[in-house]
């Protein structure tokens, strides 16, 4: 089961994967029950897991949180994100956007 997929809770990269999953569900209403959208479902699951791992690793224990997770660092990217970068859909790190403030 996937976590809450609200856009303000996730990075730009995961939001893009969530959009692909939702588009697949709308285009293939019966296909989603037969596993036609399982690639995007798995990609979203992996991306949200990587976000959780990044937050856990960068969670300051006793000081104020000043780190914002806007873009998921490339070392935490999933295979689906690397594939989309090779296709030119995603531009690497360094771009600014609105994301989740932790």
Secondary structure, DSSP 4 states (H G I P E B T S, - for coil): ------GGGS-HHHHHHHHHHHHHHHH-TTTTTTTTTHHHHHHHHHHHHHHHHHHHHT--SSS----EESS--GGG--HHHHHHHHTTSS--TT-----EE-
